[in-house]
């Protein structure tokens, strides 16, 4: 009965979306269909998270059969660079799990955090730092695996700690230009340098990180109170358990060397690309592929099992289909219509443009993925610059709106979806919107509001 009500509610929602989009009168027939399909997929995530791939397949079928896209453009929009990156990194992480790298690492981490609050600071700090230095996807792949192993050993629920690590990853990704794809997009379109990110983004990222740690600890205080009790007996209970399970206490050197090699290539990718005369981000995508190849060779006769079992093909399929749907919105001009209308509305309201851009783009990031939201807003801000407005503060507002408000919903950022996919793959349950949204709102809205206020204070310096 409950499922029937959800199905009816979903169908009615899609019909209302179609009628509302058509009623606005701004879109052509093809644009109405493409936007309805996109919002229908978003609605399916809210109502039927476990069947998101099925709904994405239906959406892709509608777009192809209606002629709104074709096979060449479907492939072009699929984000194969991101998919290949994830395949490579998931293989590397899977190899490290097979060699018990995270079992060894969690022993070192728990020594740093003798209490739950110290452990939380260490984990969220590691997440933010690794996201800033490499990127959010690499960070969340490693940190999610670490959190899953840790909570298993402590015999505690994984979801609360995993959600907070995701929050820290998204916040940390705003600190540098390489931390998040939206940072790269903004830097390229606005002409912002790495040094400017260090000046304007890094301090705010650090401040909001500490705020998120406090808010997260407050929300899950009962959870961390229980963790304190578990940590007291950790040293006595876990070491024998590891030995009984045949887990080596020594670090596997092959896993460590592969980790260092892959991360080093990712950190130095820009330098290598410039030296070899390659296109931007070529080595960023290629490095995990080489790391994955090495992992498969090292795995020997179990290479196929590693590749099939450790790569989250379900999540990757959803990404591929979802990116194709987003690309179709651009292809048929739907995003262009939004950009034109929003630019016209904001252009003559300079005094309130900052919060308008901030909160509107922030909530768009939360409910339609931050990459898409930023892609919509970039031409709007560029148009405002043509009209003679000082757009420098708006670029930083857009950066924090995408990263901090991406914590509000399960689909707000790539890191969110990857972490949830890893949780499901480990058969540890799944995170519902109802479970994510309260803590997401508690952390994302105050941290973004603080970031906005800090930008306001510095407005006289942004000339």
Residue pairs with C-beta under 8 A, 6 or more apart in sequence:
6 47
6 48
9 47
10 43
10 44
10 47
10 48
13 43
13 47
14 36
14 39
14 40
14 43
17 36
17 39
17 40
17 43
18 32
18 36
21 27
21 32
21 35
21 36
21 39
22 32
26 337
26 341
27 35
27 334
27 337
28 332
28 333
30 66
30 67
30 68
30 332
31 332
31 333
31 334
31 337
33 62
33 63
33 66
33 68
34 63
34 68
34 325
34 328
34 329
34 332
34 334
35 329
35 334
37 59
37 62
37 63
37 325
37 328
38 59
38 325
38 326
38 328
38 329
38 368
40 55
40 59
41 52
41 55
41 56
41 59
41 322
41 325
42 367
42 368
42 411
44 51
44 52
44 55
44 56
45 52
45 55
45 410
45 411
45 433
46 433
48 55
49 410
49 430
49 432
49 433
50 430
52 318
53 314
53 317
53 318
53 321
56 317
56 318
56 321
56 322
56 325
57 321
59 321
59 325
60 74
60 321
60 324
60 325
63 69
63 74
63 324
63 325
63 328
64 70
64 71
64 74
68 328
68 331
68 332
69 77
69 324
69 327
69 328
69 331
69 332
73 327
73 328
73 331
74 324
76 327
77 323
77 324
77 326
77 327
77 328
77 330
77 331
78 320
78 321
78 323
78 324
78 327
79 319
79 320
79 323
80 320
81 281
81 285
82 137
82 319
82 323
82 414
83 316
83 319
83 320
84 285
84 288
84 289
85 137
85 284
85 285
85 288
86 137
86 312
86 316
86 319
86 418
87 288
87 289
87 292
87 311
87 316
88 285
88 287
88 288
88 289
88 290
88 291
88 292
89 137
89 138
89 141
89 262
89 288
89 291
89 292
90 141
90 310
90 311
90 312
91 288
91 291
91 292
91 295
91 296
91 306
91 307
91 310
91 311
92 258
92 259
92 262
92 288
92 291
92 292
92 295
93 141
93 142
93 145
93 310
94 295
94 306
94 309
94 310
94 311
95 255
95 258
95 295
95 296
95 298
95 299
95 306
95 310
96 102
96 145
96 255
96 258
96 259
97 145
97 149
97 310
98 299
98 302
98 306
98 310
99 252
99 254
99 255
100 247
100 248
100 252
101 251
101 252
101 255
101 256
101 259
102 145
102 146
102 149
103 149
103 242
103 247
104 248
104 249
104 250
104 251
104 252
105 146
106 146
106 149
106 150
106 153
107 238
109 119
109 122
109 123
109 126
109 146
109 150
110 119
110 150
110 231
110 234
112 118
112 119
112 122
113 119
113 120
113 121
113 122
113 123
113 231
114 231
115 228
115 231
116 224
116 225
116 227
116 228
116 231
117 217
117 224
119 227
119 231
120 161
120 164
120 213
120 216
120 217
120 224
121 213
123 143
123 146
123 147
123 161
123 164
123 165
123 168
124 164
124 165
124 167
124 168
124 209
124 212
124 213
124 216
125 168
125 209
126 143
127 139
127 140
127 143
127 165
127 166
127 168
127 169
127 172
128 168
128 169
128 171
128 172
128 175
128 205
128 209
129 172
130 138
130 139
130 142
130 143
130 169
130 172
131 138
131 139
131 140
131 168
131 169
131 170
131 172
131 173
131 175
131 179
131 180
131 415
132 172
132 173
132 175
132 176
132 178
132 179
132 202
132 205
133 176
133 178
133 179
133 267
134 178
134 179
134 263
134 266
134 267
135 173
135 178
135 179
135 180
135 181
135 266
135 284
136 169
136 170
136 172
136 173
136 179
136 180
136 413
136 414
136 415
137 414
137 415
137 418
138 263
138 266
139 169
139 172
139 173
139 415
140 165
140 166
140 169
140 415
140 418
140 419
141 418
141 422
143 165
143 169
144 162
144 165
144 166
144 418
144 419
144 422
144 423
145 422
147 158
147 161
147 162
147 165
148 158
148 162
148 422
148 423
148 426
148 428
150 161
151 157
151 158
151 161
151 162
152 158
153 234
153 238
153 241
154 227
154 230
154 231
154 234
155 230
156 223
156 226
156 227
156 230
157 223
158 423
158 428
158 429
159 423
159 428
159 429
159 431
159 435
160 220
160 223
160 439
161 223
162 419
162 423
162 431
163 216
163 431
163 436
163 439
163 440
164 212
164 213
164 216
164 220
165 419
166 407
166 415
166 416
166 419
167 212
167 216
167 407
167 440
167 443
167 444
168 209
168 212
168 213
169 415
170 180
170 403
170 404
170 406
170 407
170 412
170 413
170 415
170 416
171 205
171 208
171 209
171 212
171 403
171 404
171 407
171 447
172 179
172 205
172 209
173 179
173 180
173 183
173 403
173 415
174 180
174 183
174 201
174 204
174 205
174 399
174 400
174 403
174 404
175 197
175 201
175 202
175 205
175 206
176 183
176 194
176 197
176 198
176 201
176 202
177 183
177 184
177 187
177 192
177 193
177 194
177 197
178 184
178 270
180 370
180 402
180 403
180 413
181 371
181 414
182 370
182 371
182 374
182 398
182 399
182 402
182 403
183 197
183 201
183 399
183 403
184 281
185 371
185 374
185 375
185 378
186 192
186 374
186 378
186 395
186 398
186 399
187 193
187 197
189 378
189 382
190 381
190 391
190 392
190 395
192 395
200 396
200 458
201 396
201 399
201 400
203 454
204 400
204 451
204 454
204 455
207 450
207 454
208 400
208 404
208 447
208 448
208 450
208 451
211 446
211 447
211 450
212 407
212 443
212 447
215 442
215 443
215 446
215 447
216 439
216 443
217 224
219 438
219 439
219 442
219 443
220 439
239 249
242 249
243 249
254 298
258 291
258 294
258 295
258 298
261 291
261 294
262 287
262 288
262 290
262 291
265 272
265 283
265 287
265 290
265 291
266 284
266 287
266 288
268 283
269 281
269 282
269 283
269 284
269 287
270 280
272 278
272 283
273 279
273 280
273 281
273 282
273 283
295 306
296 303
296 306
296 307
297 303
299 306
312 418
312 421
312 422
312 425
314 421
314 424
314 425
315 417
315 418
315 420
315 421
315 425
318 417
319 414
319 417
322 369
326 369
326 371
326 372
329 335
329 372
330 336
330 375
335 375
335 376
336 379
338 376
339 376
339 377
339 379
339 380
339 383
342 360
342 376
342 377
342 380
343 379
343 380
343 383
343 384
346 353
346 356
346 357
346 380
346 384
347 383
347 384
347 387
347 389
349 356
350 389
353 384
353 389
353 394
354 393
354 394
354 397
354 452
354 455
354 456
355 452
357 377
357 380
357 381
357 394
357 397
357 398
357 401
358 397
358 398
358 400
358 401
358 448
358 452
359 401
361 373
361 374
361 376
361 377
361 397
361 398
361 401
361 402
361 405
362 401
362 402
362 404
362 405
362 408
362 444
362 448
363 405
363 408
364 372
364 373
364 376
364 377
365 373
365 374
365 401
365 402
365 405
365 406
365 408
365 412
365 413
366 405
366 406
366 407
366 408
366 409
366 411
366 412
366 440
366 444
367 409
367 411
367 412
368 411
369 411
369 412
369 413
369 414
370 402
370 403
370 405
370 406
370 412
370 413
371 402
371 414
373 401
373 402
374 398
374 402
377 398
378 398
381 391
381 394
381 395
381 398
382 391
384 391
384 394
385 391
390 462
390 463
392 462
392 463
393 455
393 459
393 462
396 455
397 452
397 455
400 448
400 451
400 452
400 455
401 448
402 413
403 413
404 444
404 447
404 448
404 451
405 412
405 444
405 445
405 448
406 412
406 413
406 415
406 416
406 444
407 413
407 416
407 440
407 443
407 444
407 447
408 437
408 440
408 441
408 444
408 445
409 416
409 433
409 436
409 437
409 440
410 416
410 417
410 420
410 431
410 433
410 436
411 417
412 440
412 444
420 430
420 431
423 429
423 430
423 431
424 430
